[in-house]
Amino acid sequence: MTTEIQAAPPYERDARPRPAQEAVAPAAKVPTVAVIVVAYNSAPHLPTLVEDLRAQVGELHLRVIVVDNDSTDSTVADVGATEDLLLVGAPGNLGYAGAINVGMSHIGDAGAIMVLNPDTRLAPDLVSSLLGRLGQDGVGVAVPRMLSGEGHLSPSVRFDPSLVRSLGDAVVGSRLRGRPAWLTETVWHEESYEHAHPVEWSTGACLLVRREVADEVGAWDECYFLYSEEVDFMRRVREAGWSVWFEPTAVVRHEGGGSGTSPELDALLAVNKVRYAERQRGRAYAGALQAISIAAAVARPHDPGSRRALHYLVSRRRWADLPSGWRHDAADDAADDTGAVAVDGCVLVPAHNEETVIARTLAPLVDLAASGEIELVVAANGCDDRTAELARSVPGATVLDLPAPGKPAALNSADAAATRWPRLYLDADVDISARAVRDVLATLQQGPVLAARPVARYDSGGATWPVRAFYRARQRLPETAGHLWGAGAYALSEAGHRRLSSFPDLTADDLYVDSLFSPEEKAIVRTDPVTVRTPRDVPNLLKVLTRTFQGNSEVAASGLPGSHRSGTTTRTLRQLARSATSPRRAADALVYAALVTTARGLGRRSRVPWKRDESTRGR
């Protein structure tokens, strides 16, 4: 294993300097696997885990990264004294997902990433067994056979959550383990743990992820802190066209308790299941699950965890009191000595008849605007609904009620009204978090980049199969990952805006702005992703694609500075062909190509009046 101890980062709570040391293994050798161990008061467990990692057989090369979640025991001192570990201090207790994301920034060129709880014991051939399974076509994540601390089989494989399964688990619990699969989220049958097979998800104490998949799927969702983050991650892996496989020859003994046990954590587990359901299925579905969870807690009044879960389940306002994570990001670098984030800038929102979505879009910005941290300008253009009225209800917002519709004119009017820099231009139907706003603005404040946007995710909930296939293929294209367009949000520094001067009368403003900057002048900020809701069906998707094609053609024909750099068709086709590495991925690529070709044909035959996708409104 590589001995690589880095100096303590400036944000580490225990900031004792640690000099970098030479690697035992050749420094130029690329690690086969980067192992991320999430530690919190893990001093009793880490020594045995480290010995198990050292005992892995074969010619494997491991880079072991211990992310310390602000431990108060001797974890930091113990790891710092261990030569073949890389210690990374987190800026507080970020939770499991947040610590994994911190560790991901230190994996280097590893071809696979293993995530481990510190309270696990590993069979000698664990890593090689999981790597063997991961080498099979289409396998994105490999998970092991899990044993309890006493060596008994632990039912670690799960089905995706559903109302009926949740009801079955609420009523029966761990009794009647032979009940049908549709009546439980846990795979109880022991024969299922005797052979390799694809699964929906497994507990996150140990898993191995293909590097390509980790890059494609993106960061773990930190909103969960602990519990449900692995459900979300493995769902996104499957939606991206990869599979999750259970490998019985890889064995891990999970001692348990590495994250602590308490009624508060039991409550967090219950609340996070509702959070996950709401994010995937909507408020009505989540409300039904919440009712089931409340009934289950009421039925177990003598259990302290159930009583605590009930306390939080009956009142959403109390959820904020549960443990939550935060992580070091660009905005933290702008903090003053008191910890207050000193971010300045402006958010501009052009909006045309957006009464069904404007309140949702502006909600995360309310506190930022009311406190004066940002300047918020909403350019309601040609609206005959309540868009302007709803925007005026936001304290600190400047609302322009423009008589004529048109996004370029709305953007220019908002620019004229704004006074602060940098500026984030946000579509009215896109969800963004306060953290993402801070991170993007902080990135531009620090320089040297002139333009930036947050990472983006597509929400295809409720969409038909061809629409989901289209966006799965789109997310696999590197061409879509390094540009400002396609996310519904981008930001410019004052120097970057001088290159633009004003917005020309073009439909594809994001494509045009992107074309003004070289790759070195742009940044995609790794922060909370903005959520872009996709069309629900093919006719609405074709509206979007036809408008996109016509907008791209406008930019290419405009003769404006930078417009010659807007074409990407040939490169995109090559990337699409390379992405078809499995039958499912090939099907996604064919759907993508067919829909894009159809939209181009529609756009070339006639100038289609501007139409937007109404199927996303109200979702």
C-alpha positions in Angstrom: 0.0 0.0 0.0 1.1 3.5 -0.6 2.5 5.5 2.3 1.2 9.0 1.7 0.5 11.3 4.6 -0.4 14.7 3.6 -0.1 17.9 5.6 -3.2 18.6 7.5 -5.6 20.7 5.4 -6.3 24.2 6.6 -9.9 23.4 7.5 -9.0 20.3 9.7 -10.1 20.7 13.3 -6.9 19.1 14.6 -4.5 21.1 12.5 -1.2 19.6 13.7 1.3 19.7 10.8 2.2 16.4 9.3 5.1 16.3 6.8 4.6 14.4 3.6 6.6 11.2 3.5 8.0 9.0 0.7 5.9 6.2 -0.6 7.0 2.6 0.1 5.5 1.5 -3.3 6.8 3.4 -6.4 5.2 6.8 -6.5 4.5 6.5 -10.2 2.5 3.3 -9.9 -1.2 3.9 -10.3 -3.2 2.4 -7.4 -5.6 -0.4 -8.4 -8.1 0.5 -5.7 -8.6 3.7 -3.6 -10.1 2.6 -0.3 -12.1 5.3 1.5 -12.6 4.6 5.2 -15.1 6.9 6.9 -14.0 7.3 10.5 -15.7 8.8 13.5 -14.3 8.0 16.9 -13.1 4.8 15.3 -9.9 4.2 17.3 -11.0 0.8 18.6 -11.7 -0.5 15.1 -9.1 0.9 12.7 -6.0 -1.1 13.7 -7.6 -4.5 12.8 -9.1 -3.0 9.6 -5.7 -1.7 8.5 -4.1 -5.2 9.2 -6.8 -6.8 7.1 -6.1 -4.4 4.2 -2.4 -5.1 4.4 -3.2 -8.8 4.2 -5.0 -8.6 0.8 -3.3 -11.2 -1.4 -1.9 -10.8 -4.9 -0.3 -7.8 -6.7 -3.0 -5.4 -5.7 -2.0 -1.8 -5.1 -4.1 0.0 -2.6 -4.3 3.7 -1.6 -6.1 3.9 1.8 -7.7 7.2 2.6 -9.1 7.7 6.1 -11.6 10.6 6.2 -12.0 11.7 9.8 -15.4 13.1 10.6 -14.2 15.3 13.5 -13.4 12.5 15.9 -12.9 13.3 19.6 -11.0 10.2 20.5 -7.5 9.2 19.4 -8.4 8.4 15.8 -6.5 11.3 14.3 -3.4 10.7 16.3 -3.5 6.9 15.6 -3.9 7.4 11.8 -1.3 10.1 11.7 1.2 7.7 13.2 0.4 5.0 10.7 2.7 5.3 7.7 0.7 3.7 5.0 -2.5 5.7 5.4 -3.6 9.0 4.0 -5.4 11.0 6.6 -7.9 13.6 5.5 -9.6 15.7 8.1 -13.2 16.8 7.4 -14.4 20.2 8.5 -16.9 18.8 11.0 -19.0 15.7 11.1 -20.2 15.6 7.5 -22.0 12.2 7.8 -21.3 9.2 5.7 -22.0 10.6 2.2 -20.2 13.9 2.9 -17.1 12.1 4.1 -17.1 9.8 1.0 -17.3 12.9 -1.2 -14.3 14.4 0.6 -12.4 11.2 0.1 -13.2 11.1 -3.6 -11.1 14.2 -4.1 -8.0 12.2 -3.1 -8.4 9.0 -5.1 -6.0 10.0 -7.8 -6.0 7.7 -10.9 -7.5 4.7 -9.1 -9.5 2.4 -11.4 -11.9 1.5 -8.6 -13.1 2.9 -5.3 -13.9 0.9 -2.2 -16.0 2.4 0.5 -15.5 0.8 4.0 -16.9 1.2 7.5 -14.1 1.2 10.0 -15.8 -1.6 12.0 -15.4 -4.2 9.3 -13.1 -7.3 9.1 -12.1 -8.4 5.7 -11.4 -11.9 4.3 -7.9 -12.1 2.7 -9.2 -12.2 -0.9 -12.0 -9.7 -0.4 -10.7 -7.0 -2.8 -9.6 -9.4 -5.5 -13.0 -11.1 -5.4 -14.9 -7.9 -5.8 -12.5 -6.7 -8.5 -13.2 -9.9 -10.4 -16.9 -9.3 -10.3 -16.5 -5.7 -11.2 -14.6 -6.7 -14.3 -17.7 -8.2 -15.8 -19.4 -6.3 -18.5 -22.0 -3.8 -17.2 -21.2 -4.2 -13.5 -20.9 -0.8 -11.9 -20.9 -1.8 -8.2 -19.9 -5.0 -6.5 -21.0 -5.8 -2.9 -19.9 -8.6 -0.6 -21.5 -11.3 1.5 -21.9 -9.7 4.9 -21.5 -11.5 8.2 -22.5 -10.3 11.7 -19.8 -9.8 14.4 -20.5 -13.3 15.6 -20.0 -14.7 12.1 -23.6 -15.4 11.2 -25.1 -14.4 7.8 -26.3 -10.8 7.8 -29.2 -10.1 5.4 -27.5 -7.1 3.8 -29.2 -7.2 0.4 -32.3 -5.1 -0.1 -35.2 -4.4 -2.5 -36.1 -0.9 -3.5 -38.4 0.7 -0.9 -42.2 0.7 -1.7 -45.3 1.3 0.3 -46.4 -2.3 0.4 -42.9 -3.5 1.5 -42.7 -0.7 4.1 -46.1 -1.8 5.4 -45.0 -5.4 5.6 -41.8 -4.5 7.5 -43.8 -2.2 9.8 -46.3 -4.9 10.7 -44.0 -8.0 10.8 -40.5 -6.6 11.3 -37.9 -9.3 11.2 -40.4 -12.1 12.0 -41.8 -14.4 9.3 -38.7 -14.1 7.2 -40.1 -16.5 4.6 -42.7 -14.0 3.5 -42.9 -12.9 -0.2 -40.4 -10.4 -1.6 -43.1 -7.9 -2.3 -43.9 -7.7 1.5 -40.4 -6.8 2.7 -37.5 -4.6 1.7 -34.9 -7.2 3.1 -33.8 -10.3 1.1 -34.2 -12.8 3.9 -33.8 -16.1 2.0 -30.4 -17.6 2.7 -30.1 -19.2 -0.7 -30.0 -15.8 -2.2 -26.6 -15.3 -0.5 -25.1 -18.4 -2.0 -24.7 -17.3 -5.6 -23.7 -14.2 -7.5 -26.5 -12.1 -9.0 -27.7 -8.6 -9.6 -29.4 -6.8 -6.7 -31.2 -3.5 -6.3 -29.0 -2.3 -3.4 -27.1 -3.5 -0.4 -26.0 -1.9 2.9 -23.1 0.5 2.4 -20.6 -0.9 5.0 -18.5 -2.2 2.1 -18.9 -1.8 -1.6 -16.6 -1.5 -4.7 -17.4 1.0 -7.4 -16.0 1.1 -10.9 -14.2 4.5 -11.4 -16.1 5.2 -14.6 -19.3 4.7 -12.8 -18.3 7.0 -9.9 -17.4 9.7 -12.4 -20.6 9.3 -14.3 -23.0 9.1 -11.4 -21.4 11.9 -9.4 -21.3 12.8 -5.8 -23.1 11.0 -3.0 -26.2 12.9 -1.8 -25.3 14.6 1.4 -28.8 15.5 2.4 -29.2 12.1 4.2 -26.1 12.4 6.5 -26.5 8.8 7.5 -28.9 6.1 6.1 -30.5 6.1 2.6 -27.4 7.6 1.0 -26.5 4.1 -0.4 -30.1 3.5 -1.6 -29.9 6.7 -3.6 -26.4 6.1 -4.9 -27.2 2.5 -6.2 -30.4 3.6 -7.7 -28.6 6.3 -9.7 -26.0 3.6 -10.7 -28.8 1.4 -12.1 -30.5 4.4 -13.8 -27.3 5.1 -15.6 -27.4 1.6 -17.2 -25.0 -0.2 -14.8 -25.8 -3.1 -12.5 -25.1 -3.8 -8.9 -23.9 -7.3 -8.2 -23.7 -9.4 -5.1 -20.5 -11.5 -4.9 -20.7 -14.3 -2.3 -17.0 -15.2 -2.5 -16.1 -11.8 -1.1 -16.8 -11.9 2.7 -16.9 -9.1 5.2 -17.6 -9.3 8.9 -19.4 -6.2 10.1 -18.9 -5.7 13.8 -21.6 -3.0 13.9 -21.8 0.1 16.0 -19.1 1.9 14.0 -21.5 4.8 13.4 -22.9 4.6 16.9 -26.4 3.5 18.0 -29.0 5.7 19.7 -32.7 6.5 19.5 -31.7 9.7 17.6 -30.1 7.6 14.9 -33.2 5.4 14.7 -35.2 8.5 14.2 -32.8 9.7 11.5 -33.3 6.3 9.7 -37.1 6.7 9.7 -37.0 10.3 8.6 -34.5 9.7 5.8 -36.7 6.9 4.4 -39.5 9.5 4.1 -37.0 12.1 2.6 -35.9 9.5 0.0 -39.5 8.7 -0.9 -40.4 12.3 -1.3 -37.4 13.0 -3.6 -38.1 10.0 -5.8 -41.9 9.8 -5.7 -43.3 13.1 -4.5 -45.0 14.5 -1.5 -48.2 12.4 -1.7 -46.3 9.1 -1.8 -44.0 10.2 0.9 -46.9 11.2 3.0 -48.3 7.7 2.8 -45.0 6.3 3.8 -44.8 8.7 6.7 -48.2 7.6 7.9 -47.0 3.9 7.8 -43.9 4.8 9.7 -45.9 6.7 12.4 -48.2 3.7 12.8 -45.2 1.4 13.2 -43.7 3.7 15.8 -47.0 3.9 17.7 -47.3 0.1 17.8 -43.9 -0.1 19.6 -44.3 2.3 22.5 -41.7 0.5 24.7 -38.9 0.9 22.2 -36.9 4.1 22.7 -35.9 4.3 19.0 -39.6 4.1 18.0 -40.6 6.7 20.5 -37.9 9.0 19.2 -38.8 8.4 15.6 -42.4 9.2 16.4 -41.3 12.5 17.9 -39.8 13.6 14.5 -42.2 11.9 12.1 -45.2 13.8 13.4 -43.6 17.2 12.8 -41.5 18.0 9.7 -40.3 21.2 11.5 -38.4 19.0 13.9 -36.4 17.4 11.1 -33.9 20.3 11.1 -32.9 19.2 14.7 -31.6 15.8 13.4 -27.9 15.4 12.6 -27.1 17.0 9.2 -23.9 17.2 7.2 -22.0 20.0 5.6 -18.7 19.7 3.7 -15.8 21.9 2.8 -16.4 23.6 -0.5 -15.5 26.8 -2.3 -17.7 28.9 -0.1 -15.9 27.8 3.1 -12.7 29.3 1.8 -14.4 32.7 1.9 -15.4 32.4 5.6 -14.2 34.9 8.1 -12.8 34.1 11.5 -16.3 33.7 13.0 -17.3 31.1 10.5 -19.7 33.4 8.6 -19.5 32.9 4.9 -18.6 36.2 3.1 -20.1 35.6 -0.3 -21.4 38.5 -2.4 -23.1 38.5 -5.7 -26.4 38.5 -7.6 -28.9 35.9 -8.8 -31.0 36.9 -11.8 -34.1 34.9 -12.8 -35.9 35.6 -16.1 -39.5 34.3 -15.8 -42.4 34.1 -18.3 -45.7 32.7 -16.9 -44.0 30.6 -14.2 -46.6 30.8 -11.4 -46.6 27.0 -10.9 -42.8 26.8 -10.3 -41.5 30.2 -9.3 -42.1 29.8 -5.6 -40.3 26.5 -5.6 -37.3 28.0 -7.5 -37.0 31.0 -5.2 -37.6 29.2 -1.9 -33.9 28.3 -1.4 -32.9 31.9 -2.1 -35.2 33.6 0.4 -32.8 33.6 3.3 -29.9 34.7 1.1 -31.9 37.6 -0.3 -33.5 38.7 3.0 -30.1 38.8 4.8 -28.6 40.8 2.0 -26.0 38.1 1.2 -27.1 38.2 -2.4 -29.0 40.6 -4.6 -32.0 38.8 -6.2 -33.6 40.2 -9.4 -36.6 38.5 -11.0 -37.4 39.7 -14.5 -41.1 38.8 -15.1 -41.5 39.3 -18.8 -44.8 39.3 -20.6 -46.6 37.5 -17.8 -50.4 37.3 -17.6 -50.4 35.1 -14.5 -49.2 35.6 -10.9 -45.5 35.2 -11.5 -44.6 38.8 -10.5 -46.9 38.7 -7.5 -45.4 35.6 -6.1 -41.8 36.9 -6.7 -42.6 40.1 -4.8 -43.5 38.1 -1.7 -39.7 37.2 -1.4 -38.1 39.7 1.1 -35.3 41.6 -0.5 -36.2 40.6 -4.1 -36.2 43.2 -6.9 -39.0 42.3 -9.3 -39.2 43.8 -12.9 -42.6 43.5 -14.5 -41.7 43.8 -18.2 -44.6 44.1 -20.7 -43.2 42.0 -23.5 -42.1 38.4 -23.4 -38.5 37.4 -24.4 -35.7 36.0 -22.5 -32.7 38.0 -24.0 -34.5 41.3 -23.2 -35.4 40.1 -19.7 -31.7 39.2 -19.1 -30.5 42.6 -20.3 -33.1 44.4 -18.1 -32.1 42.3 -15.1 -28.5 43.1 -15.8 -29.3 46.8 -15.9 -31.1 46.7 -12.6 -28.4 44.6 -10.8 -25.5 46.2 -9.0 -23.4 43.3 -7.7 -20.9 40.8 -9.0 -20.5 37.9 -9.8 -23.9 37.1 -11.3 -25.8 33.8 -11.5 -28.4 33.5 -14.3 -31.0 31.0 -13.2 -34.0 29.6 -15.2 -37.3 29.9 -13.3 -38.0 26.1 -13.5 -34.7 24.8 -12.1 -34.1 23.9 -8.5 -30.9 25.1 -6.8 -29.7 25.1 -3.2 -28.3 28.0 -1.2 -25.0 26.0 -1.0 -24.8 25.8 -4.7 -25.3 29.5 -5.1 -22.6 30.2 -2.5 -20.2 27.8 -4.0 -20.5 29.1 -7.6 -20.3 32.7 -6.6 -17.3 32.0 -4.4 -15.6 30.2 -7.2 -15.8 33.3 -9.4 -14.8 35.6 -6.6 -11.6 33.7 -6.1 -10.8 33.4 -9.8 -9.1 32.9 -12.1 -12.1 31.4 -14.0 -14.5 33.8 -15.6 -17.6 31.6 -15.9 -19.0 28.7 -13.9 -22.0 26.6 -13.2 -22.9 23.9 -10.6 -23.1 20.3 -11.5 -26.5 19.2 -12.7 -28.8 16.2 -12.4 -31.8 15.2 -14.5 -35.0 14.3 -12.7 -36.9 11.9 -15.0 -39.4 10.9 -12.4 -42.7 10.0 -14.1 -41.2 10.1 -17.6 -41.7 7.4 -20.2 -39.0 4.9 -21.0 -37.7 6.6 -24.2 -37.2 9.9 -22.3 -35.4 8.2 -19.5 -33.2 6.4 -22.0 -32.4 9.7 -23.8 -31.2 11.3 -20.6 -29.2 8.3 -19.5 -27.3 8.4 -22.8 -26.9 12.2 -22.5 -25.4 12.0 -19.0 -22.8 9.5 -20.3 -21.4 12.0 -22.9 -18.3 13.8 -21.7 -19.3 16.6 -24.2 -22.2 17.6 -21.9 -20.1 17.7 -18.7 -17.7 20.5 -19.3 -19.9 23.2 -20.8 -22.2 25.9 -19.3 -25.2 24.9 -21.3 -27.9 22.4 -20.3 -28.1 23.0 -16.6 -30.5 26.0 -16.5 -27.9 27.9 -14.5 -24.6 29.6 -15.2 -22.7 32.5 -13.7 -20.3 35.2 -14.9 -17.7 37.3 -13.1 -17.6 41.0 -13.9 -14.6 40.4 -16.2 -16.4 37.5 -17.9 -19.5 39.6 -18.5 -17.4 42.3 -20.2 -16.7 39.7 -22.9 -20.4 39.3 -23.3 -21.4 43.0 -23.1 -25.1 42.3 -23.5 -27.3 39.3 -24.4 -28.0 39.1 -28.2 -31.4 38.1 -29.5 -30.7 34.4 -29.5 -32.8 31.5 -28.1 -29.7 29.5 -26.8 -28.2 32.1 -24.5 -26.3 29.5 -22.5 -24.7 28.0 -25.6 -23.7 31.4 -26.8 -22.2 32.4 -23.5 -20.4 29.1 -23.3 -18.8 29.7 -26.7 -17.2 32.9 -25.5 -14.8 31.1 -23.1 -12.1 28.5 -23.4 -12.2 25.4 -21.2 -9.5 26.9 -18.9 -11.8 29.9 -18.3 -14.8 27.9 -17.2 -15.5 25.7 -14.2 -18.1 23.1 -13.3 -18.4 23.5 -9.5 -18.7 20.2 -7.5 -21.5 21.3 -5.2 -25.1 20.4 -4.6 -26.4 19.7 -8.1 -29.1 21.8 -9.7 -32.2 19.7 -10.6 -33.4 19.9 -14.2 -36.8 18.2 -14.7 -37.0 16.4 -17.9 -40.1 16.2 -20.2 -42.5 13.4 -19.3 -43.1 12.1 -22.8 -41.6 12.0 -26.3 -43.8 14.8 -27.9 -42.7 17.2 -25.2 -39.1 16.1 -25.4 -39.2 16.7 -29.2 -40.4 20.3 -28.5 -37.3 20.8 -26.3 -34.9 19.2 -28.8 -36.3 21.1 -31.8 -36.0 24.4 -30.0 -32.5 23.4 -29.0 -31.5 22.6 -32.6 -32.9 25.9 -33.8 -31.2 27.8 -31.1 -27.9 26.1 -31.9 -28.4 27.0 -35.6 -29.0 30.6 -34.6 -25.8 30.8 -32.7 -23.8 29.2 -35.5 -25.3 31.6 -38.1 -25.0 34.8 -36.0 -21.4 35.6 -36.8 -21.0 36.9 -33.3 -17.7 36.5 -31.4 -17.2 32.9 -30.3 -20.1 31.5 -32.4 -17.7 29.5 -34.5 -16.9 27.3 -31.5 -20.5 26.2 -30.9 -20.6 23.2 -33.1 -20.2 19.8 -31.3 -22.1 17.3 -33.5 -19.2 15.2 -34.8 -17.6 14.9 -31.4 -20.9 14.1 -29.7 -21.5 11.3 -32.2 -18.1 9.7 -31.5 -18.7 9.9 -27.8 -22.2 8.4 -28.2 -20.7 5.4 -30.1 -18.0 4.9 -27.4 -20.7 4.9 -24.7 -22.5 1.9 -26.1 -20.6 -0.6 -24.0 -23.5 -2.9 -23.2 -26.8 -3.9 -24.8 -28.8 -1.5 -22.5 -26.3 1.3 -23.2 -26.5 0.6 -26.9 -30.3 0.9 -26.8 -30.1 4.2 -24.9 -27.6 5.5 -27.5 -30.0 4.5 -30.4 -32.9 6.2 -28.7 -30.8 9.3 -28.2 -29.7 9.3 -31.8 -33.2 8.7 -33.1 -34.7 11.5 -31.1 -32.0 14.0 -32.0 -32.3 13.1 -35.7 -36.0 13.5 -35.6 -35.7 16.9 -33.9 -33.2 18.1 -36.4 -35.5 17.1 -39.2 -38.4 19.0 -37.6 -36.3 22.0 -37.1 -35.0 22.1 -40.7 -38.3 21.7 -42.4 -39.9 24.8 -40.9 -39.4 27.5 -38.3 -41.4 26.1 -35.4 -42.8 28.8 -33.1 -41.2 28.9 -29.7 -42.9 26.3 -27.5 -41.8 25.1 -24.1 -42.4 21.8 -22.4 -45.4 22.2 -20.1 -45.2 18.7 -18.7 -42.5 19.7 -16.2 -44.6 22.6 -14.7 -46.1 21.7 -11.4 -43.8 18.6 -10.9 
